[in-house]
Amino acid sequence: MSKVNLKYVFYFLVISLSAYLLVNTLILNSSNKIEDFSVIRPINVQNTTIRSDISNTPPASFNYELSAVRLGDENTSVIVKKGGKEYVVQINELFSQNTTTQLNTKGFFTLDKIGGKWLLISPDEKPFFSIGLNHFDPASLRYAENIHIWEEKYNSSTIEWLVKSVKPNLEKWGFNTMGWEQEVTVRQWQHSRPFTNDELKVLNMPYCRMLPFIESHQWEKHTINYDFFSEEWVEWVDYVARSYCAEVKDDPNLIGYFFSDCPTWVHNRPHNEWRGPIFDPKKLETQEGKNELFKMAKQYYKTIHDAIRKYDPNHLILGDRYEANALIAMEVVEAALPYVDVLSFQDFKNPKLNLDKWHKKTGKPVLLADGSGIIKGDGIYKRSDGNWYKDQIEELFKNPGCIGFHLCGAYQRNKSRARGLLDEFENPDTENIRIIQKTNEKLDMLTSKILYYKKDR
């Protein structure tokens, strides 16, 4: 074959390849439907520059199989593949374009990014930063020395107490959410009962629901760890979702569902050392063990997700409330990511640092679901530190991933937690409430100034 013929063959191949690439690019960029991508493998973001064959600019609209993502301090990006082409996509980019797990958001709380910051969006489509208070138990008013208040002022009625005491005080103190109502009863024993849906309705304000799928809380010492692969546990999950979620699926005041409070995935406490953690942390020293934990956690989160969505397509899934200062296995978080809308944490030490770390590591919205600074009070009693609260919540508000802070009250102190914004005779902690109230009012004002135009989903 002559050199002239070879030249024309080369030109033909170059033109054909260019045309093929051009057509595929136009198809990807002009398509109005969401494209289906598949995650191939994690890639060290520091090494992406040497992969000249991989574009760093994926199409603006895409979907992906997230369950394959493996996160880590160095693996903050993944390679996604579509139509034979590969793209390096940072985790933050994935989530900034990801919708929630909700099947319907109209008329319910949802999430969106506004100017680079994650915020809740209220049912009337306004930005909402959740400022919550936790732990409400009317039994705090039923000691021998104060039961007369319960009987005479509230007619021995939880609903009257909620209407006459809880609701007006939450509004006066600047809280816009009831975070988690159950309260410490006896240390290391189960918390007080949850409020009924009828009791929550009289508050007529945003609230969150804790669903008892497991009882492996770090503070609980009596319950065994459940087998997430057993038919009985799967049946129990369906029952819990059917019992709780089906009844409130149309409630616009419900923000979303928590699962377990500080579950002992790979840690425990002295009082529950007998049962051990859900998964033996020593197994994490091998890749086989890491894979085993990932599989177990995925079974847990997927089973719960599917059960909730079976009975409630509308509300957010807030997931487990991880103890930020205990060991949190990345395999657990990785498994949770596709099945929850928010990563929730308890942190009594440095929530502004820890929540910033977890948002940066995953790109997910984060919520401080429980936390408080604690200062000494009189005798056995303690007080919530208003200055700690002010410092932490103002910094969390600046965190682009943080959607709220729920203060570990309690609302009214009992003799077990021995801490509350009201004492057992309903006297307020005026000094700290004043700081908390002014801080809440400031954040509410800042949130009200955020402009939001709903994007097409």
C-alpha positions as CSV (number, residue, x, y, z in Angstrom):
1,M,0.0,0.0,0.0
2,S,1.4,3.4,-1.0
3,K,2.3,6.2,1.5
4,V,-0.6,8.3,-0.1
5,N,-3.2,5.6,0.6
6,L,-1.9,5.2,4.2
7,K,-2.3,8.9,4.7
8,Y,-5.9,8.9,3.6
9,V,-6.7,5.9,5.8
10,F,-5.2,7.7,8.8
11,Y,-7.2,10.9,8.0
12,F,-10.4,8.8,7.7
13,L,-9.8,7.1,11.0
14,V,-9.1,10.4,12.8
15,I,-12.3,12.1,11.3
16,S,-14.4,9.1,12.1
17,L,-13.2,9.0,15.7
18,S,-13.7,12.8,16.1
19,A,-17.2,12.5,14.8
20,Y,-18.0,9.6,17.1
21,L,-16.7,11.6,20.1
22,L,-18.6,14.7,19.0
23,V,-21.9,12.9,18.6
24,N,-21.6,11.2,22.0
25,T,-20.7,14.5,23.7
26,L,-23.7,16.2,22.1
27,I,-26.0,13.3,23.2
28,L,-24.8,13.5,26.8
29,N,-24.9,17.2,27.1
30,S,-28.2,17.8,25.3
31,S,-30.3,15.0,26.8
32,N,-33.0,16.2,29.1
33,K,-33.4,12.9,31.0
34,I,-31.2,11.9,33.9
35,E,-28.4,9.7,32.7
36,D,-27.5,6.4,34.4
37,F,-23.9,6.2,35.6
38,S,-22.2,3.4,37.4
39,V,-19.5,3.8,40.0
40,I,-16.3,2.0,39.0
41,R,-13.9,2.5,41.8
42,P,-12.6,5.1,44.2
43,I,-9.7,7.2,43.1
44,N,-7.2,9.3,45.2
45,V,-8.1,12.8,44.3
46,Q,-4.3,13.6,44.4
47,N,-3.7,11.2,41.5
48,T,-6.4,12.4,39.2
49,T,-4.1,14.7,37.3
50,I,-2.1,11.8,35.9
51,R,-5.2,10.2,34.4
52,S,-5.3,12.3,31.2
53,D,-7.7,9.8,29.7
54,I,-10.5,10.6,32.2
55,S,-12.5,13.8,32.0
56,N,-12.9,15.9,35.2
57,T,-16.1,17.4,33.8
58,P,-19.0,14.9,33.9
59,P,-22.4,15.9,32.5
60,A,-24.3,18.2,34.8
61,S,-27.2,15.8,35.3
62,F,-26.7,12.1,36.2
63,N,-27.6,9.3,38.4
64,Y,-25.3,6.6,39.8
65,E,-25.0,3.4,41.8
66,L,-23.8,4.9,45.1
67,S,-23.6,1.7,47.1
68,A,-20.2,1.0,45.4
69,V,-18.6,4.1,46.8
70,R,-15.7,3.5,49.3
71,L,-14.8,6.6,51.2
72,G,-11.7,7.5,53.2
73,D,-9.4,10.3,54.1
74,E,-7.6,10.0,50.7
75,N,-10.4,8.5,48.6
76,T,-12.7,11.5,48.3
77,S,-13.5,11.0,44.7
78,V,-14.9,8.2,42.6
79,I,-14.7,7.2,38.9
80,V,-18.1,6.9,37.3
81,K,-18.8,5.4,33.9
82,K,-21.4,6.0,31.2
83,G,-21.4,4.7,27.7
84,G,-17.8,3.5,27.9
85,K,-16.5,6.9,29.1
86,E,-15.1,7.5,32.6
87,Y,-15.3,10.6,34.7
88,V,-13.7,11.6,38.0
89,V,-16.4,13.0,40.3
90,Q,-15.8,14.3,43.8
91,I,-18.1,13.0,46.5
92,N,-19.3,16.6,47.2
93,E,-20.3,16.9,43.5
94,L,-22.3,13.7,43.6
95,F,-24.3,14.9,46.6
96,S,-24.8,18.4,45.4
97,Q,-26.6,17.0,42.5
98,N,-28.3,14.2,44.4
99,T,-32.0,14.3,45.5
100,T,-33.2,13.0,48.8
101,T,-34.6,9.5,49.4
102,Q,-38.1,11.0,49.4
103,L,-40.5,9.8,46.7
104,N,-42.5,13.0,47.2
105,T,-41.5,16.3,48.7
106,K,-44.5,18.6,47.9
107,G,-45.9,19.8,51.1
108,F,-43.2,18.2,53.3
109,F,-39.8,19.1,54.8
110,T,-37.0,18.4,52.3
111,L,-33.4,19.5,51.7
112,D,-31.8,21.8,49.2
113,K,-28.6,23.7,48.7
114,I,-28.8,27.5,48.7
115,G,-25.6,29.4,47.8
116,G,-23.5,26.3,48.6
117,K,-25.2,25.7,52.0
118,W,-27.5,22.8,52.8
119,L,-30.7,23.8,54.5
120,L,-34.0,22.2,55.3
121,I,-36.8,23.5,53.1
122,S,-40.1,23.8,55.0
123,P,-43.5,22.6,53.6
124,D,-44.2,26.2,52.5
125,E,-40.9,26.2,50.6
126,K,-38.9,28.5,52.9
127,P,-35.3,27.9,54.2
128,F,-35.4,26.3,57.7
129,F,-32.5,25.8,60.1
130,S,-33.7,23.3,62.7
131,I,-33.3,24.7,66.3
132,G,-34.5,22.0,68.5
133,L,-34.8,21.0,72.2
134,N,-34.7,17.4,73.3
135,H,-36.2,15.4,76.2
136,F,-39.6,16.1,77.5
137,D,-41.2,13.9,80.2
138,P,-44.3,15.0,82.2
139,A,-43.3,12.4,84.9
140,S,-40.8,15.1,86.0
141,L,-43.9,16.8,87.5
142,R,-45.1,13.8,89.4
143,Y,-42.7,13.5,92.3
144,A,-44.4,13.7,95.7
145,E,-43.2,17.3,96.2
146,N,-44.5,18.7,92.9
147,I,-47.4,16.5,91.8
148,H,-49.8,19.1,93.0
149,I,-48.6,21.3,90.0
150,W,-49.4,18.4,87.6
151,E,-52.9,17.8,89.1
152,E,-54.0,21.4,89.7
153,K,-52.4,23.3,86.8
154,Y,-52.6,20.6,84.1
155,N,-55.5,18.4,85.3
156,S,-53.2,15.4,85.2
157,S,-53.2,15.6,81.4
158,T,-50.2,15.4,79.1
159,I,-52.0,17.2,76.4
160,E,-52.8,20.1,78.7
161,W,-49.2,20.2,79.8
162,L,-48.0,20.3,76.2
163,V,-50.4,23.1,75.3
164,K,-50.0,25.2,78.4
165,S,-46.3,24.7,79.2
166,V,-44.2,23.1,76.5
167,K,-45.5,24.9,73.3
168,P,-45.5,28.5,74.7
169,N,-42.1,28.0,76.3
170,L,-40.5,26.6,73.1
171,E,-41.9,29.5,71.1
172,K,-40.8,32.0,73.7
173,W,-37.2,30.6,73.9
174,G,-36.9,30.6,70.1
175,F,-36.9,26.8,69.4
176,N,-38.6,25.9,66.2
177,T,-38.4,22.1,66.6
178,M,-39.1,19.3,69.1
179,G,-36.1,17.2,68.5
180,W,-36.5,13.9,70.4
181,E,-39.0,13.9,73.2
182,Q,-38.0,10.7,75.2
183,E,-36.1,11.4,78.4
184,V,-33.8,9.6,80.8
185,T,-35.7,7.7,83.4
186,V,-33.2,5.6,85.3
187,R,-29.5,5.7,84.1
188,Q,-28.7,2.9,81.6
189,W,-32.4,1.9,81.4
190,Q,-34.9,2.7,78.7
191,H,-36.0,6.2,78.2
192,S,-39.5,7.5,78.8
193,R,-42.3,6.6,76.4
194,P,-42.6,8.5,73.1
195,F,-45.5,10.9,72.7
196,T,-48.5,9.6,70.8
197,N,-49.3,11.2,67.5
198,D,-52.3,12.9,69.0
199,E,-50.1,14.5,71.6
200,L,-47.6,15.7,69.0
201,K,-50.3,17.2,66.9
202,V,-51.4,19.6,69.7
203,L,-47.9,21.2,69.6
204,N,-48.5,22.1,65.9
205,M,-44.8,22.6,65.3
206,P,-42.0,20.7,63.5
207,Y,-40.7,17.6,65.2
208,C,-38.7,14.4,64.6
209,R,-39.6,10.8,65.3
210,M,-37.3,8.1,66.8
211,L,-38.2,4.6,65.5
212,P,-37.2,1.6,67.7
213,F,-35.7,-0.7,65.1
214,I,-32.9,-1.6,67.5
215,E,-32.1,-0.9,71.1
216,S,-28.3,-1.0,70.9
217,H,-27.9,2.5,72.3
218,Q,-24.6,3.2,74.1
219,W,-26.4,4.1,77.3
220,E,-28.7,1.0,77.4
221,K,-27.5,-2.1,79.3
222,H,-30.3,-4.7,79.0
223,T,-30.9,-5.5,75.3
224,I,-29.1,-7.9,73.1
225,N,-27.7,-7.1,69.7
226,Y,-30.1,-8.0,66.9
227,D,-29.4,-10.3,63.9
228,F,-30.0,-8.0,60.9
229,F,-30.2,-11.0,58.5
230,S,-32.9,-12.8,60.5
231,E,-36.4,-13.0,59.2
232,E,-37.7,-12.0,62.6
233,W,-35.8,-8.7,62.6
234,V,-36.9,-7.9,59.1
235,E,-40.4,-8.6,60.1
236,W,-39.9,-6.3,63.2
237,V,-38.7,-3.5,61.0
238,D,-41.7,-3.8,58.9
239,Y,-43.9,-3.7,61.9
240,V,-42.3,-0.6,63.4
241,A,-42.6,1.3,60.1
242,R,-46.2,0.1,59.7
243,S,-47.0,1.1,63.3
244,Y,-45.4,4.5,63.3
245,C,-44.9,5.8,59.8
246,A,-48.2,4.8,58.2
247,E,-50.0,7.0,60.8
248,V,-47.9,10.1,60.2
249,K,-47.0,9.9,56.5
250,D,-49.2,12.9,55.7
251,D,-48.2,15.1,58.7
252,P,-46.4,18.3,57.3
253,N,-44.9,19.0,60.7
254,L,-42.8,15.8,60.8
255,I,-39.3,16.6,59.6
256,G,-38.1,13.0,59.5
257,Y,-37.1,9.8,61.3
258,F,-34.2,8.8,63.6
259,F,-33.3,5.2,64.2
260,S,-31.0,4.5,67.2
261,D,-29.4,6.9,69.7
262,C,-25.6,6.3,69.7
263,P,-25.7,2.7,68.4
264,T,-22.7,0.7,69.5
265,W,-21.6,-0.5,66.0
266,V,-18.0,-0.9,66.9
267,H,-17.8,0.5,70.5
268,N,-19.4,-0.2,73.8
269,R,-19.6,1.2,77.3
270,P,-18.7,-0.6,80.6
271,H,-22.4,-1.2,81.5
272,N,-23.1,-3.0,78.2
273,E,-19.7,-4.7,77.8
274,W,-21.5,-8.1,78.4
275,R,-23.1,-7.9,75.0
276,G,-20.2,-6.3,73.2
277,P,-20.5,-4.0,70.1
278,I,-22.7,-5.0,67.2
279,F,-19.6,-5.8,65.2
280,D,-16.2,-6.8,66.6
281,P,-13.8,-3.9,65.8
282,K,-10.8,-6.3,65.8
283,K,-12.2,-7.7,62.5
284,L,-11.6,-4.3,60.9
285,E,-7.9,-5.1,60.9
286,T,-8.5,-7.2,57.7
287,Q,-10.2,-6.3,54.4
288,E,-12.4,-9.4,54.9
289,G,-13.6,-7.9,58.2
290,K,-14.3,-4.5,56.6
291,N,-16.3,-6.1,53.8
292,E,-18.3,-8.1,56.4
293,L,-19.2,-5.0,58.3
294,F,-20.1,-3.1,55.2
295,K,-22.5,-6.0,54.2
296,M,-24.1,-6.1,57.6
297,A,-24.6,-2.3,57.8
298,K,-26.0,-2.2,54.3
299,Q,-28.5,-4.9,55.2
300,Y,-29.5,-2.8,58.2
301,Y,-29.9,0.5,56.4
302,K,-31.5,-0.8,53.3
303,T,-34.0,-2.9,55.2
304,I,-35.0,0.1,57.3
305,H,-35.1,2.4,54.3
306,D,-37.3,0.1,52.3
307,A,-39.7,-0.4,55.2
308,I,-40.1,3.3,55.8
309,R,-40.6,4.0,52.1
310,K,-43.2,1.3,51.9
311,Y,-45.4,3.1,54.4
312,D,-44.2,6.8,54.1
313,P,-42.9,8.2,50.8
314,N,-42.9,11.8,52.1
315,H,-40.5,12.4,55.0
316,L,-36.8,12.6,55.4
317,I,-34.7,9.8,56.8
318,L,-32.4,11.2,59.5
319,G,-30.7,7.8,60.3
320,D,-28.8,6.8,63.4
321,R,-27.5,9.4,65.8
322,Y,-23.8,8.5,65.9
323,E,-21.7,9.3,68.9
324,A,-19.2,11.7,67.4
325,N,-16.5,11.0,70.0
326,A,-16.6,7.2,69.8
327,L,-15.1,5.1,67.0
328,I,-17.3,5.4,63.9
329,A,-16.4,2.8,61.2
330,M,-16.3,4.2,57.7
331,E,-17.9,1.0,56.5
332,V,-21.0,1.8,58.5
333,V,-21.2,5.3,57.1
334,E,-20.5,4.2,53.6
335,A,-23.3,1.7,53.8
336,A,-25.7,4.3,55.2
337,L,-25.1,6.9,52.5
338,P,-27.6,5.8,49.8
339,Y,-30.3,5.1,52.4
340,V,-30.4,8.2,54.6
341,D,-30.8,11.9,53.8
342,V,-28.8,13.3,56.7
343,L,-25.9,12.1,58.9
344,S,-26.9,12.8,62.5
345,F,-24.6,13.0,65.5
346,Q,-24.5,13.4,69.3
347,D,-21.6,15.5,70.5
348,F,-21.0,17.1,73.9
349,K,-17.4,18.0,73.2
350,N,-16.6,19.7,69.9
351,P,-19.5,19.4,67.5
352,K,-18.4,22.3,65.2
353,L,-15.2,20.5,64.5
354,N,-16.7,17.0,64.2
355,L,-19.6,17.9,62.0
356,D,-17.4,19.9,59.7
357,K,-15.2,16.8,59.3
358,W,-18.0,14.5,58.5
359,H,-19.6,16.9,56.0
360,K,-16.3,17.3,54.2
361,K,-15.7,13.6,54.2
362,T,-19.1,12.6,52.8
363,G,-20.7,15.7,51.3
364,K,-23.9,14.8,53.1
365,P,-26.0,17.3,55.1
366,V,-25.2,16.9,58.9
367,L,-27.3,17.5,62.0
368,L,-26.3,17.9,65.6
369,A,-29.1,15.8,66.9
370,D,-28.0,16.0,70.6
371,G,-25.4,18.0,72.4
372,S,-24.9,20.4,75.3
373,G,-22.4,22.2,77.4
374,I,-22.8,21.3,81.1
375,I,-22.0,23.4,84.1
376,K,-22.4,22.6,87.8
377,G,-25.5,23.5,89.6
378,D,-26.7,23.1,93.2
379,G,-26.3,19.7,94.8
380,I,-26.9,16.8,92.4
381,Y,-28.1,19.2,89.7
382,K,-26.4,20.6,86.6
383,R,-27.2,23.3,84.1
384,S,-27.0,23.7,80.4
385,D,-24.3,26.2,79.4
386,G,-25.8,29.0,77.4
387,N,-22.4,30.3,76.3
388,W,-21.3,26.9,75.0
389,Y,-24.6,26.7,73.1
390,K,-24.2,30.1,71.5
391,D,-20.6,29.4,70.4
392,Q,-21.4,26.0,68.9
393,I,-24.6,26.7,67.1
394,E,-23.3,29.9,65.6
395,E,-20.4,28.0,64.2
396,L,-22.6,25.2,63.0
397,F,-24.8,27.7,61.2
398,K,-21.8,28.7,59.2
399,N,-21.0,25.1,58.3
400,P,-22.2,24.6,54.7
401,G,-23.4,21.1,55.5
402,C,-25.2,21.7,58.9
403,I,-29.0,21.8,58.9
404,G,-29.6,22.2,62.6
405,F,-28.8,21.8,66.3
406,H,-31.0,20.0,68.8
407,L,-30.0,20.9,72.4
408,C,-29.9,18.1,74.9
409,G,-32.1,19.9,77.5
410,A,-33.9,18.5,79.2
411,Y,-37.0,20.7,79.1
412,Q,-37.6,20.1,82.8
413,R,-35.1,18.5,85.1
414,N,-35.7,15.2,86.9
415,K,-33.5,13.5,89.4
416,S,-31.9,11.2,86.9
417,R,-30.6,13.5,84.2
418,A,-30.6,16.3,86.9
419,R,-30.5,19.0,84.2
420,G,-33.2,21.1,82.5
421,L,-34.2,24.6,81.4
422,L,-36.9,24.4,84.0
423,D,-36.5,23.0,87.5
424,E,-39.0,20.6,89.1
425,F,-41.2,23.5,90.2
426,E,-41.1,25.1,86.8
427,N,-38.7,27.8,87.7
428,P,-36.6,28.7,84.6
429,D,-32.8,28.9,84.4
430,T,-33.1,32.5,83.5
431,E,-29.4,33.2,83.0
432,N,-28.8,30.5,80.4
433,I,-32.3,30.7,78.8
434,R,-31.6,34.4,78.1
435,I,-28.5,33.6,76.1
436,I,-30.1,30.7,74.3
437,Q,-33.2,32.7,73.4
438,K,-31.2,35.6,72.0
439,T,-29.0,33.3,70.0
440,N,-32.1,31.5,68.6
441,E,-33.7,34.7,67.6
442,K,-30.5,35.8,65.8
443,L,-30.3,32.6,63.8
444,D,-34.0,32.7,62.9
445,M,-33.5,36.3,61.6
446,L,-30.5,35.2,59.5
447,T,-32.4,32.3,58.1
448,S,-35.4,34.4,57.2
449,K,-33.2,36.6,55.0
450,I,-32.1,33.7,52.8
451,L,-33.7,33.9,49.4
452,Y,-34.9,30.6,48.0
453,Y,-36.2,29.8,44.6
454,K,-37.3,26.2,44.2
455,K,-35.4,24.4,41.5
456,D,-37.0,21.7,39.4
457,R,-36.2,18.3,40.8
